[in-house]
């Protein structure tokens, strides 16, 4: 399982993906991106015009996610899940691989 978290940094909103057991270490994100906080769904909609589940954001993937061939995460709705090759997340999202878990 993976978690996809929307985080607002001083520079830009981010989509951060970690494995389901990990938590995001905000200090690790703040070094490259400035002050960070978790986004509220209504703020994301206000800033971008997109619902949280469909927002195109700069994507950060923690390397632990890539230790799996496949991962399971949100499929765009509360009652749907998506099974995808972990490396495809990086490819499709043009994501950065960066350690962000605590």
C-alpha positions in Angstrom: 0.0 0.0 0.0 1.1 3.6 -0.6 -0.1 6.9 0.6 -0.4 10.0 -1.7 -0.3 13.2 0.3 -0.8 16.7 -0.9 1.6 19.1 0.7 1.9 22.9 0.2 5.4 24.2 0.2 6.6 27.8 0.0 7.5 27.2 -3.7 4.6 25.0 -5.0 2.1 22.3 -4.1 3.6 18.7 -4.0 2.2 15.2 -4.3 4.3 13.1 -2.0 4.0 9.3 -2.2 5.3 7.1 0.7 4.7 3.5 1.6 1.6 2.8 3.8 3.6 2.3 7.0 5.7 5.5 6.8 5.1 9.1 7.7 6.4 12.1 5.9 9.3 13.9 7.6 8.5 17.5 6.9 12.0 18.6 7.7 13.3 16.5 4.8 10.9 18.3 2.5 11.6 21.7 3.9 15.3 21.6 2.9 14.6 21.6 -0.8 11.2 23.2 -0.9 10.9 25.6 2.0 8.3 25.6 4.8 5.7 22.8 4.2 2.3 21.9 5.5 -0.4 19.4 4.7 -3.0 20.8 2.3 -6.7 20.9 3.0 -9.0 19.7 0.2 -10.8 23.0 -0.1 -7.5 24.9 -0.5 -6.3 22.7 -3.3 -9.6 23.2 -5.1 -9.3 27.0 -4.6 -5.7 27.1 -5.8 -5.9 24.8 -8.8 -9.5 24.2 -9.7 -9.0 20.5 -9.3 -10.3 18.1 -6.7 -7.6 16.6 -4.5 -7.9 13.2 -6.3 -7.3 14.6 -9.8 -4.7 17.3 -9.3 -1.6 17.4 -11.4 1.3 18.2 -9.1 5.0 17.9 -8.9 5.4 14.4 -7.5 7.9 13.1 -5.0 8.3 9.4 -4.5 10.1 8.0 -1.4 12.6 5.2 -2.5 11.0 2.7 -0.2 7.9 2.7 -2.5 10.2 1.5 -5.3 11.3 -1.6 -3.3 8.1 -3.2 -4.5 7.3 -4.4 -8.0 3.7 -3.3 -7.6 1.9 -1.0 -5.2 -1.7 -0.4 -4.3 -3.0 3.1 -3.8 -6.0 5.4 -4.2 -7.7 5.0 -7.6 -9.4 8.4 -7.6 -12.3 7.7 -5.4 -12.7 6.6 -1.7 -14.0 3.2 -2.7 -11.5 2.4 -5.5 -7.9 1.2 -5.4 -5.3 1.0 -8.2 -2.6 -1.6 -8.5 0.4 -0.2 -10.5 4.0 -1.0 -11.0 5.9 1.3 -8.6 8.4 2.4 -11.3 5.5 3.5 -13.5 4.5 6.1 -11.0 7.9 7.7 -11.4 7.7 7.4 -15.2 4.1 8.6 -15.7 4.4 11.4 -13.2 7.9 12.4 -14.1 8.4 12.1 -10.3 11.5 12.8 -8.3 12.8 10.0 -6.1 13.7 11.5 -2.7 13.8 10.1 0.8 11.0 11.9 2.7 9.9 9.4 5.3 10.7 9.6 9.0 
